[in-house]
Each structure stands twice: as C-alpha cells, then as structure tokens.
Amino acid sequence: MAENKTSKDEQIGFHKGALTTLAKEREEMSRVLSIVEQLMQMHVKALKDLGVDLAKMAKQAKTKKPIEDIIK
C-alpha cells in the first residue's frame, strides 16, 4: 500500500511541475504576443502615415488573394 502512495505522490509532483512549467511558458508566450502586437501597430501607423488605405486592403484580403498580390 505504501508503494501505491509513493506512486501517487510522484504523479502529483509530476503534474504540479508540469503546470508550473506551462504557466511560465504561457507568460512568455503572452509577452512575445504583446511585442508582436506593438510591432504590428507601429507598422500600421507607418503605413497610414504614408497614405496606405488599410481598410481597402482589408476588404481585398477578404477575397482570399495572396498577401503578395494585395500589397503590390
């Protein structure tokens, strides 16, 4: 019976460790996503400042054209 208890304790430790690791990974993923979003906003602003009509591009994107064709 003690063997069963140790096995259960090991399993609990394994799962707790996995959750800790995954929580840290999620935090890092969120940080990376935030950086990507900031960079995208910077490029959106630059395009708007250059007179690019992003609303028109968005409508064209709905036609399922490749992005290379849309931004030319």
N, CA, C and O atoms as CSV, one atom per row, in Angstrom:
chain,resi,resn,atom,element,x,y,z
A,1,MET,N,N,0.827,-1.188,0.000
A,1,MET,CA,C,0.000,0.000,0.000
A,1,MET,C,C,0.872,1.254,0.000
A,1,MET,O,O,0.511,2.248,-0.630
A,2,ALA,N,N,2.004,1.229,0.687
A,2,ALA,CA,C,2.911,2.369,0.717
A,2,ALA,C,C,3.457,2.651,-0.676
A,2,ALA,O,O,3.710,3.805,-1.025
A,3,GLU,N,N,3.638,1.607,-1.469
A,3,GLU,CA,C,4.136,1.754,-2.839
A,3,GLU,C,C,3.141,2.545,-3.686
A,3,GLU,O,O,3.528,3.378,-4.505
A,4,ASN,N,N,1.865,2.273,-3.475
A,4,ASN,CA,C,0.810,2.998,-4.179
A,4,ASN,C,C,0.831,4.479,-3.817
A,4,ASN,O,O,0.673,5.337,-4.685
A,5,LYS,N,N,1.026,4.775,-2.541
A,5,LYS,CA,C,1.060,6.153,-2.044
A,5,LYS,C,C,2.224,6.907,-2.666
A,5,LYS,O,O,2.051,8.046,-3.099
A,6,THR,N,N,3.397,6.306,-2.721
A,6,THR,CA,C,4.562,6.940,-3.321
A,6,THR,C,C,4.311,7.213,-4.798
A,6,THR,O,O,4.634,8.289,-5.301
A,7,SER,N,N,3.746,6.256,-5.476
A,7,SER,CA,C,3.436,6.411,-6.882
A,7,SER,C,C,2.473,7.584,-7.089
A,7,SER,O,O,2.639,8.380,-8.012
A,8,LYS,N,N,1.478,7.676,-6.227
A,8,LYS,CA,C,0.510,8.769,-6.328
A,8,LYS,C,C,1.210,10.101,-6.043
A,8,LYS,O,O,0.979,11.087,-6.743
A,9,ASP,N,N,2.061,10.129,-5.019
A,9,ASP,CA,C,2.798,11.353,-4.697
A,9,ASP,C,C,3.708,11.769,-5.849
A,9,ASP,O,O,3.828,12.956,-6.154
A,10,GLU,N,N,4.349,10.790,-6.486
A,10,GLU,CA,C,5.195,11.091,-7.635
A,10,GLU,C,C,4.368,11.662,-8.783
A,10,GLU,O,O,4.788,12.604,-9.455
A,11,GLN,N,N,3.211,11.091,-8.996
A,11,GLN,CA,C,2.337,11.585,-10.061
A,11,GLN,C,C,1.881,13.014,-9.778
A,11,GLN,O,O,1.845,13.858,-10.673
A,12,ILE,N,N,1.536,13.266,-8.524
A,12,ILE,CA,C,1.113,14.615,-8.141
A,12,ILE,C,C,2.259,15.603,-8.371
A,12,ILE,O,O,2.052,16.688,-8.914
A,13,GLY,N,N,3.450,15.225,-7.959
A,13,GLY,CA,C,4.617,16.090,-8.163
A,13,GLY,C,C,4.879,16.352,-9.633
A,13,GLY,O,O,5.185,17.477,-10.030
A,14,PHE,N,N,4.756,15.309,-10.435
A,14,PHE,CA,C,4.957,15.450,-11.875
A,14,PHE,C,C,3.974,16.454,-12.463
A,14,PHE,O,O,4.368,17.347,-13.214
A,15,HIS,N,N,2.698,16.309,-12.125
A,15,HIS,CA,C,1.667,17.185,-12.678
A,15,HIS,C,C,1.825,18.620,-12.185
A,15,HIS,O,O,1.622,19.564,-12.949
A,16,LYS,N,N,2.184,18.791,-10.917
A,16,LYS,CA,C,2.413,20.139,-10.391
A,16,LYS,C,C,3.591,20.792,-11.111
A,16,LYS,O,O,3.533,21.968,-11.472
A,17,GLY,N,N,4.644,20.033,-11.314
A,17,GLY,CA,C,5.812,20.557,-12.030
A,17,GLY,C,C,5.474,20.937,-13.463
A,17,GLY,O,O,5.922,21.965,-13.971
A,18,ALA,N,N,4.681,20.094,-14.104
A,18,ALA,CA,C,4.259,20.383,-15.476
A,18,ALA,C,C,3.441,21.662,-15.525
A,18,ALA,O,O,3.634,22.489,-16.416
A,19,LEU,N,N,2.532,21.831,-14.580
A,19,LEU,CA,C,1.710,23.045,-14.553
A,19,LEU,C,C,2.557,24.291,-14.315
A,19,LEU,O,O,2.315,25.333,-14.925
A,20,THR,N,N,3.536,24.190,-13.442
A,20,THR,CA,C,4.426,25.321,-13.186
A,20,THR,C,C,5.176,25.706,-14.449
A,20,THR,O,O,5.266,26.885,-14.790
A,21,THR,N,N,5.710,24.718,-15.136
A,21,THR,CA,C,6.442,24.962,-16.374
A,21,THR,C,C,5.530,25.561,-17.437
A,21,THR,O,O,5.906,26.523,-18.105
A,22,LEU,N,N,4.349,25.006,-17.595
A,22,LEU,CA,C,3.409,25.506,-18.597
A,22,LEU,C,C,2.936,26.921,-18.283
A,22,LEU,O,O,2.727,27.719,-19.197
A,23,ALA,N,N,2.765,27.235,-17.012
A,23,ALA,CA,C,2.360,28.591,-16.633
A,23,ALA,C,C,3.444,29.592,-17.022
A,23,ALA,O,O,3.144,30.681,-17.509
A,24,LYS,N,N,4.698,29.221,-16.806
A,24,LYS,CA,C,5.806,30.096,-17.210
A,24,LYS,C,C,5.866,30.234,-18.721
A,24,LYS,O,O,6.127,31.325,-19.229
A,25,GLU,N,N,5.630,29.156,-19.444
A,25,GLU,CA,C,5.601,29.201,-20.909
A,25,GLU,C,C,4.473,30.109,-21.395
A,25,GLU,O,O,4.648,30.875,-22.343
A,26,ARG,N,N,3.325,30.018,-20.744
A,26,ARG,CA,C,2.191,30.863,-21.121
A,26,ARG,C,C,2.522,32.333,-20.901
A,26,ARG,O,O,2.190,33.169,-21.741
A,27,GLU,N,N,3.170,32.660,-19.789
A,27,GLU,CA,C,3.578,34.037,-19.518
A,27,GLU,C,C,4.520,34.543,-20.602
A,27,GLU,O,O,4.375,35.667,-21.083
A,28,GLU,N,N,5.477,33.718,-20.983
A,28,GLU,CA,C,6.436,34.101,-22.023
A,28,GLU,C,C,5.734,34.273,-23.364
A,28,GLU,O,O,6.026,35.212,-24.104
A,29,MET,N,N,4.816,33.376,-23.677
A,29,MET,CA,C,4.060,33.479,-24.929
A,29,MET,C,C,3.271,34.789,-24.953
A,29,MET,O,O,3.217,35.467,-25.979
A,30,SER,N,N,2.673,35.133,-23.842
A,30,SER,CA,C,1.913,36.379,-23.740
A,30,SER,C,C,2.824,37.579,-23.949
A,30,SER,O,O,2.440,38.546,-24.606
A,31,ARG,N,N,4.021,37.521,-23.395
A,31,ARG,CA,C,4.985,38.610,-23.559
A,31,ARG,C,C,5.386,38.754,-25.028
A,31,ARG,O,O,5.456,39.867,-25.549
A,32,VAL,N,N,5.645,37.643,-25.684
A,32,VAL,CA,C,6.026,37.669,-27.101
A,32,VAL,C,C,4.868,38.204,-27.935
A,32,VAL,O,O,5.080,39.010,-28.841
A,33,LEU,N,N,3.653,37.766,-27.641
A,33,LEU,CA,C,2.479,38.243,-28.369
A,33,LEU,C,C,2.320,39.756,-28.215
A,33,LEU,O,O,1.967,40.446,-29.172
A,34,SER,N,N,2.575,40.264,-27.031
A,34,SER,CA,C,2.488,41.700,-26.782
A,34,SER,C,C,3.512,42.464,-27.628
A,34,SER,O,O,3.200,43.517,-28.183
A,35,ILE,N,N,4.710,41.939,-27.721
A,35,ILE,CA,C,5.751,42.577,-28.530
A,35,ILE,C,C,5.354,42.566,-30.001
A,35,ILE,O,O,5.505,43.574,-30.692
A,36,VAL,N,N,4.849,41.435,-30.484
A,36,VAL,CA,C,4.415,41.325,-31.881
A,36,VAL,C,C,3.297,42.331,-32.155
A,36,VAL,O,O,3.302,42.998,-33.190
A,37,GLU,N,N,2.350,42.442,-31.243
A,37,GLU,CA,C,1.240,43.386,-31.411
A,37,GLU,C,C,1.757,44.821,-31.487
A,37,GLU,O,O,1.292,45.601,-32.319
A,38,GLN,N,N,2.712,45.176,-30.631
A,38,GLN,CA,C,3.286,46.520,-30.664
A,38,GLN,C,C,3.982,46.784,-31.994
A,38,GLN,O,O,3.850,47.870,-32.557
A,39,LEU,N,N,4.713,45.810,-32.493
A,39,LEU,CA,C,5.398,45.973,-33.777
A,39,LEU,C,C,4.397,46.116,-34.921
A,39,LEU,O,O,4.593,46.925,-35.827
A,40,MET,N,N,3.325,45.325,-34.873
A,40,MET,CA,C,2.303,45.431,-35.911
A,40,MET,C,C,1.654,46.810,-35.891
A,40,MET,O,O,1.434,47.404,-36.947
A,41,GLN,N,N,1.347,47.323,-34.708
A,41,GLN,CA,C,0.748,48.649,-34.596
A,41,GLN,C,C,1.691,49.724,-35.123
A,41,GLN,O,O,1.249,50.687,-35.749
A,42,MET,N,N,2.967,49.566,-34.877
A,42,MET,CA,C,3.960,50.509,-35.391
A,42,MET,C,C,3.924,50.524,-36.921
A,42,MET,O,O,3.959,51.590,-37.535
A,43,HIS,N,N,3.855,49.345,-37.530
A,43,HIS,CA,C,3.820,49.260,-38.992
A,43,HIS,C,C,2.499,49.788,-39.551
A,43,HIS,O,O,2.484,50.425,-40.604
A,44,VAL,N,N,1.391,49.530,-38.854
A,44,VAL,CA,C,0.094,50.063,-39.276
A,44,VAL,C,C,0.148,51.592,-39.286
A,44,VAL,O,O,-0.291,52.229,-40.243
A,45,LYS,N,N,0.683,52.165,-38.224
A,45,LYS,CA,C,0.787,53.629,-38.143
A,45,LYS,C,C,1.662,54.170,-39.261
A,45,LYS,O,O,1.318,55.171,-39.888
A,46,ALA,N,N,2.787,53.519,-39.517
A,46,ALA,CA,C,3.688,53.971,-40.574
A,46,ALA,C,C,2.997,53.909,-41.934
A,46,ALA,O,O,3.143,54.825,-42.743
A,47,LEU,N,N,2.254,52.847,-42.188
A,47,LEU,CA,C,1.532,52.730,-43.456
A,47,LEU,C,C,0.465,53.812,-43.585
A,47,LEU,O,O,0.298,54.400,-44.653
A,48,LYS,N,N,-0.251,54.073,-42.506
A,48,LYS,CA,C,-1.262,55.131,-42.536
A,48,LYS,C,C,-0.608,56.479,-42.799
A,48,LYS,O,O,-1.114,57.281,-43.583
A,49,ASP,N,N,0.522,56.726,-42.137
A,49,ASP,CA,C,1.252,57.982,-42.341
A,49,ASP,C,C,1.720,58.128,-43.785
A,49,ASP,O,O,1.857,59.244,-44.285
A,50,LEU,N,N,1.965,57.007,-44.451
A,50,LEU,CA,C,2.390,57.016,-45.854
A,50,LEU,C,C,1.206,57.044,-46.823
A,50,LEU,O,O,1.391,57.029,-48.040
A,51,GLY,N,N,-0.004,57.086,-46.275
A,51,GLY,CA,C,-1.191,57.207,-47.108
A,51,GLY,C,C,-1.765,55.897,-47.608
A,51,GLY,O,O,-2.592,55.898,-48.520
A,52,VAL,N,N,-1.353,54.792,-47.041
A,52,VAL,CA,C,-1.886,53.491,-47.459
A,52,VAL,C,C,-3.263,53.304,-46.834
A,52,VAL,O,O,-3.443,53.499,-45.633
A,53,ASP,N,N,-4.234,52.922,-47.665
A,53,ASP,CA,C,-5.604,52.693,-47.205
A,53,ASP,C,C,-5.733,51.259,-46.692
A,53,ASP,O,O,-5.952,50.325,-47.463
A,54,LEU,N,N,-5.593,51.107,-45.395
A,54,LEU,CA,C,-5.639,49.773,-44.797
A,54,LEU,C,C,-7.040,49.168,-44.838
A,54,LEU,O,O,-7.180,47.948,-44.917
A,55,ALA,N,N,-8.066,49.994,-44.785
A,55,ALA,CA,C,-9.437,49.478,-44.873
A,55,ALA,C,C,-9.656,48.842,-46.238
A,55,ALA,O,O,-10.283,47.788,-46.342
A,56,LYS,N,N,-9.143,49.476,-47.277
A,56,LYS,CA,C,-9.266,48.923,-48.626
A,56,LYS,C,C,-8.505,47.600,-48.727
A,56,LYS,O,O,-8.988,46.638,-49.325
A,57,MET,N,N,-7.317,47.566,-48.138
A,57,MET,CA,C,-6.523,46.329,-48.143
A,57,MET,C,C,-7.252,45.214,-47.413
A,57,MET,O,O,-7.208,44.059,-47.837
A,58,ALA,N,N,-7.926,45.553,-46.315
A,58,ALA,CA,C,-8.661,44.544,-45.540
A,58,ALA,C,C,-9.807,43.969,-46.368
A,58,ALA,O,O,-10.067,42.766,-46.331
A,59,LYS,N,N,-10.484,44.833,-47.111
A,59,LYS,CA,C,-11.571,44.350,-47.968
A,59,LYS,C,C,-11.029,43.425,-49.052
A,59,LYS,O,O,-11.639,42.404,-49.367
A,60,GLN,N,N,-9.878,43.788,-49.621
A,60,GLN,CA,C,-9.263,42.947,-50.649
A,60,GLN,C,C,-8.824,41.610,-50.059
A,60,GLN,O,O,-8.896,40.578,-50.727
A,61,ALA,N,N,-8.378,41.629,-48.832
A,61,ALA,CA,C,-7.915,40.401,-48.181
A,61,ALA,C,C,-9.057,39.402,-48.022
A,61,ALA,O,O,-8.830,38.192,-48.011
A,62,LYS,N,N,-10.260,39.899,-47.902
A,62,LYS,CA,C,-11.420,39.013,-47.761
A,62,LYS,C,C,-11.698,38.244,-49.041
A,62,LYS,O,O,-12.456,37.274,-49.034
A,63,THR,N,N,-11.093,38.668,-50.134
A,63,THR,CA,C,-11.285,37.959,-51.401
A,63,THR,C,C,-10.348,36.765,-51.506
A,63,THR,O,O,-10.346,36.066,-52.519
A,64,LYS,N,N,-9.552,36.526,-50.471
A,64,LYS,CA,C,-8.656,35.372,-50.378
A,64,LYS,C,C,-7.478,35.438,-51.359
A,64,LYS,O,O,-6.923,34.408,-51.742
A,65,LYS,N,N,-7.104,36.660,-51.763
A,65,LYS,CA,C,-5.925,36.807,-52.606
A,65,LYS,C,C,-4.683,36.624,-51.745
A,65,LYS,O,O,-4.715,36.907,-50.547
A,66,PRO,N,N,-3.596,36.156,-52.336
A,66,PRO,CA,C,-2.341,36.072,-51.581
A,66,PRO,C,C,-1.902,37.469,-51.135
A,66,PRO,O,O,-2.102,38.442,-51.862
A,67,ILE,N,N,-1.323,37.571,-49.980
A,67,ILE,CA,C,-0.925,38.868,-49.421
A,67,ILE,C,C,0.041,39.598,-50.372
A,67,ILE,O,O,0.030,40.827,-50.439
A,68,GLU,N,N,0.854,38.861,-51.089
A,68,GLU,CA,C,1.797,39.492,-52.017
A,68,GLU,C,C,1.063,40.281,-53.093
A,68,GLU,O,O,1.527,41.338,-53.521
A,69,ASP,N,N,-0.082,39.766,-53.529
A,69,ASP,CA,C,-0.865,40.457,-54.553
A,69,ASP,C,C,-1.577,41.675,-53.990
A,69,ASP,O,O,-1.784,42.659,-54.700
A,70,ILE,N,N,-1.943,41.616,-52.747
A,70,ILE,CA,C,-2.696,42.691,-52.129
A,70,ILE,C,C,-1.825,43.921,-51.878
A,70,ILE,O,O,-2.273,45.050,-52.081
A,71,ILE,N,N,-0.585,43.709,-51.439
A,71,ILE,CA,C,0.252,44.849,-51.044
A,71,ILE,C,C,1.039,45.449,-52.184
A,71,ILE,O,O,1.760,46.424,-51.975
A,72,LYS,N,N,0.928,44.899,-53.394
A,72,LYS,CA,C,1.653,45.464,-54.543
A,72,LYS,C,C,0.989,46.715,-55.033
A,72,LYS,O,O,1.457,47.328,-55.992
